[in-house]
């Protein structure tokens, strides 16, 4: 049961040192008391009286050394109970009763007897039963042959003392058992909390790794994938120019291939370094470079209306990726000839990005241009993460429109800047 075990008592090289000290001090004190009673009347003590005075104490010491220490060591270490536990308690009860029978003052041995009982007994009911047995043994020892306890009221005096000792032992044992049980619950809760913390840390690490993989995937889709798509288209144009015998056009397309390859290399370096994804000039300059490259690669007519806005770097990158996604969809799926890019501040203070084309529209373009595509779905997840929204559908006239709106709390217009004209 180990209810009386205290922190550190079962640790170290001598786990029973305090128990040993308690037993020794109690037995020595009782021996002193017994020796004084032998000298009380001044006459030499009879041999049988000397034997009744000291023999039970010696037997208790030997019983504790021979059996009790091994039993106590298992108890304080919370090892499973054995038959030796019950054997030790039987001997303890009998020896305390016999000692009290010889010297009534030895009833004080209960001060060490009850703690031993509550430590060795592994269940609460067993501890109560053995405590009651010890109280009965002390009561019988008090009465003894005749009425040696007549000074305190005979049998009823012995019963009262034993009952009071038992009640005190039960109260103390129950209280300490409750403290021990509460400590065990707290220890289990602390262990569960530590396990939960480890699990949360592992999940956080896994979630962080997953989020980083998703970010890299989106960046690859928004940058290198689209650049590589452009390289494929340029190489096809080179093949057609060579087949037609137009060397000048082929050289022009090859120069564009080299330029696009250098840009893709720079984009790859930016992704690896995860710094300055916008390049020089901020958001507006980055959108202009993206549009210029599309014009040169496809000869599409692309117009820009960009208002200079104050945005943090994360939101600027989101809007750049949204522009790249909208242009990529218009080029690959819409069969458009004209594209319009607009970045403005709405009437409610929000930031609005629109990419319109005059192509076949989202329904006719098929799944690649739908909002369920990887690029648009990933973009929508990003924008929703900062409280914005993404809309993709039919344009105001024909074709498709991609609209991204960031809330007013995210951005504010830069002071002193007017809306730029169509470029």
SULCOR-V808498 format. One record per residue. RES is the residue in one letter. PSI is psi in whole degrees, -180 to 180 (NA if undefined). OMEGA is omega in whole degrees, -180 to 180 (999 if undefined). D_FIRST is the distance of its C-alpha to the first C-alpha in whole Angstrom. Layout:
BEGIN
res psi omega d_first
RES PSI OMEGA D_FIRST
RES PSI OMEGA D_FIRST
END
This chain:
BEGIN
res psi omega d_first
X -43 173 0
X 35 -179 4
X -29 -176 6
X 6 179 8
X 133 179 9
X 161 -178 13
X 130 176 15
X -11 -176 17
X -27 -179 14
X 14 -178 13
X 165 178 17
X -174 -176 20
X -24 -177 22
X 77 -175 20
X -19 -177 16
X 17 -173 16
X -38 -179 19
X -34 175 18
X -45 178 16
X -45 180 19
X -42 180 21
X -43 179 19
X -45 -178 19
X -47 -179 23
X -44 -179 24
X -46 -179 23
X -41 178 25
X -42 179 28
X -42 178 28
X -36 178 28
X -39 177 30
X -44 179 33
X -45 180 32
X -40 179 33
X -38 179 36
X -36 178 38
X -34 178 37
X -31 -178 39
X 9 -172 42
X -43 -176 42
X -1 176 45
X -14 179 47
X 153 177 48
X 138 -178 46
X 143 177 43
X 151 -180 43
X -39 -180 42
X -33 179 39
X -37 176 38
X -40 179 37
X -45 179 35
X -23 -178 33
X -44 -171 33
X -25 -177 32
X -44 179 31
X -37 179 27
X -42 177 26
X -41 179 27
X -40 177 25
X -43 179 22
X -46 180 23
X -40 -180 24
X -40 178 21
X -42 -180 18
X -41 -174 21
X -40 -174 21
X -44 -170 18
X -43 -177 15
X -40 179 16
X -40 177 15
X -45 -179 12
X -38 180 11
X -39 177 12
X -36 -177 10
X -48 -176 7
X -17 176 8
X 7 178 10
X 38 175 7
X 158 -178 9
X 148 180 10
X 153 177 9
X 176 179 12
X -25 180 15
X -27 179 15
X -51 180 11
X -37 179 13
X -44 180 16
X -42 -179 15
X -37 176 14
X -48 179 17
X -38 180 19
X -46 -179 17
X -46 -178 18
X -44 -178 22
X -38 176 22
X -40 177 22
X -44 179 24
X -42 179 27
X -41 179 27
X -33 177 27
X -39 -179 30
X -42 -179 32
X 112 -175 31
X -27 179 30
X -18 -180 29
X -3 173 27
X -21 178 25
X -16 176 24
X -15 176 21
X -26 -178 19
X -28 175 19
X -24 -178 17
X -48 -179 15
X -46 176 13
X -39 177 11
X -42 179 11
X -48 -176 10
X -20 178 7
X -41 -177 6
X -41 -179 6
X 132 -175 5
X -15 179 3
X 153 -177 6
X -45 -179 8
X -37 178 11
X -41 179 9
X -41 179 8
X -43 -179 12
X -45 180 14
X -34 176 13
X -42 178 14
X -40 178 17
X -40 178 18
X -41 179 18
X -41 178 20
X -43 180 22
X -41 179 23
X -40 180 24
X -44 178 26
X -41 178 28
X -35 178 28
X -48 -174 29
X -55 176 32
X -166 177 33
X 137 -178 36
X -133 -179 39
X 67 180 38
X -16 -179 37
X 22 -176 35
X -27 -179 38
X -27 -178 39
X 12 175 36
X 19 175 37
X -138 -175 36
X -42 -177 33
X -32 174 33
X -42 178 32
X -42 179 30
X -41 -179 28
X -45 -180 28
X -45 -180 27
X -40 -180 24
X -43 179 23
X -42 178 24
X -41 -180 21
X -45 180 19
X -44 179 19
X -42 180 19
X -41 -180 15
X -41 179 14
X -48 -180 16
X -43 180 15
X -42 179 11
X -42 180 12
X -48 -180 14
X -36 176 11
X -42 177 9
X -42 178 12
X -43 179 13
X -45 -180 10
X -41 178 10
X -40 176 14
X -39 178 14
X -40 178 12
X -42 178 15
X -39 178 17
X -43 178 16
X -40 177 17
X -40 178 20
X -40 177 21
X -44 179 21
X -39 179 23
X -43 178 25
X -42 177 26
X -42 179 26
X -40 179 29
X -42 178 31
X -41 179 31
X -43 179 32
X -42 179 35
X -42 179 36
X -42 179 37
X -39 179 38
X -41 179 40
X -43 178 42
X -41 179 43
X -40 178 44
X -42 178 46
X -41 179 47
X -42 179 48
X -38 179 50
X -40 177 52
X -41 179 53
X -40 179 54
X -45 -180 56
X -41 179 58
X -43 180 59
X -43 180 60
X -39 178 62
X -42 180 63
X -40 -175 65
X -19 -174 66
X -79 -172 68
X -40 -179 68
X -44 -179 69
X -38 177 71
X -43 179 73
X -35 175 73
X -42 177 74
X -38 178 77
X -40 178 78
X -44 180 78
X -41 179 81
X -40 179 83
X -36 176 83
X -38 177 84
X -37 176 87
X -45 179 88
X -43 -179 88
X -40 179 90
X -41 178 92
X -39 179 93
X -32 179 94
X -3 180 96
X 19 -179 98
X 87 -176 97
X -37 -179 96
X -45 179 96
X -38 179 93
X -43 179 91
X -38 179 91
X -44 179 90
X -37 178 87
X -39 177 86
X -39 177 86
X -37 177 84
X -46 179 82
X -43 -180 81
X -44 180 81
X -36 178 78
X -40 177 76
X -42 180 76
X -40 179 75
X -35 176 72
X -42 178 71
X -41 178 71
X -40 179 69
X -41 178 67
X -38 179 66
X -43 180 65
X -39 179 63
X -43 -178 61
X -19 -176 62
X 35 177 60
X 151 177 63
X 51 180 66
X -17 -179 66
X -15 -176 69
X -162 -178 71
X 145 173 74
X -4 178 75
X -162 -173 72
X -49 -175 72
X -45 180 75
X -37 180 77
X -41 177 74
X -42 178 75
X -44 179 79
X -40 179 78
X -42 -180 76
X -42 179 79
X -43 179 82
X -39 179 80
X -42 178 80
X -47 -176 84
X -33 -178 85
X -33 -171 83
X -15 -175 84
X 24 173 87
X 155 176 85
X 111 -176 87
X 126 178 84
X 151 -179 84
X 140 169 81
X 101 -170 81
X 123 175 78
X 132 -180 78
X 120 -176 76
X 153 175 73
X 114 -180 70
X 151 174 67
X 165 -172 64
X -39 -178 64
X -44 -179 61
X -35 176 63
X -43 178 66
X -41 178 65
X -45 -179 64
X -36 176 67
X -45 179 69
X -37 178 67
X -41 177 68
X -46 179 72
X -39 180 71
X -45 179 70
X -42 178 72
X -39 180 75
X -41 179 74
X -42 179 73
X -38 -178 77
X -41 -171 78
X -34 -169 76
X -27 -168 76
X -16 -175 79
X 41 -176 82
X 160 174 83
X -16 -178 86
X 136 -180 85
X 142 179 82
X 131 177 81
X 127 -178 78
X 130 176 77
X 111 -174 75
X 169 173 75
X 125 -177 74
X 172 -179 74
X -29 -180 75
X 8 179 71
X -5 -180 70
X 163 177 69
X 128 -175 70
X 129 174 71
X 128 177 72
X 135 173 74
X 109 -179 76
X 147 173 78
X 165 -180 80
X 31 -177 83
X -155 -173 82
X -8 179 81
X 160 -175 78
X -31 -179 75
X -46 -179 75
X -25 -177 78
X -23 178 76
X -171 -173 73
X -30 -177 70
X -29 -179 70
X 0 -179 71
X 163 -179 69
X -12 179 66
X -4 180 64
X 159 -176 65
X -45 -176 62
X -48 -178 64
X -38 179 65
X -41 177 61
X -40 177 60
X -43 180 62
X -40 178 61
X -43 180 57
X -48 -176 58
X -42 179 60
X -28 180 58
X -22 178 55
X 17 176 57
X 11 179 58
X -171 179 61
X 154 179 63
X 132 176 65
X 135 177 68
X 123 -179 70
X -157 -179 73
X 145 177 76
X 176 -179 78
X -31 178 81
X -84 174 84
X 177 179 83
X -155 -174 80
X 159 176 77
X 132 170 75
X 121 -179 72
X 129 177 71
X 131 -178 68
X 125 176 67
X 141 -174 65
X 160 -176 64
X -28 -179 66
X -14 -178 63
X -30 -173 63
X 157 174 66
X 152 -179 69
X 142 178 73
X 132 -179 74
X 143 175 76
X 5 -179 80
X 132 175 80
X 163 179 82
X 134 178 82
X 152 179 83
X 177 178 86
X 131 -177 86
X NA 999 86
END
